[in-house]
Amino acid sequence: MSDKSTTDRRSFLKWAGFGAAGTVAAAASTQTAVAETVNPDGSARYSETDHVKKVYELARF
């Protein structure tokens, strides 16, 4: 008698679904939210740096 366990298509798809759900759950739990803060004088924190100007130039804004 053979003790080999065979995996049929149904059980393979079931375990693949569990693996995908676990991967999504792990990826979702590693994301962090960053709170938007305001400068003490009440002005916005946005500033046009060289990087931002380059993006605007490439996007033709």
Secondary structure, 3 states (H helix, E strand, C coil): CCCCCCCCHHHHHHHHHHHHHHHHHHHHHCCCCCCCCCCCCCCCCCCCCHHHHHHHHHHCC
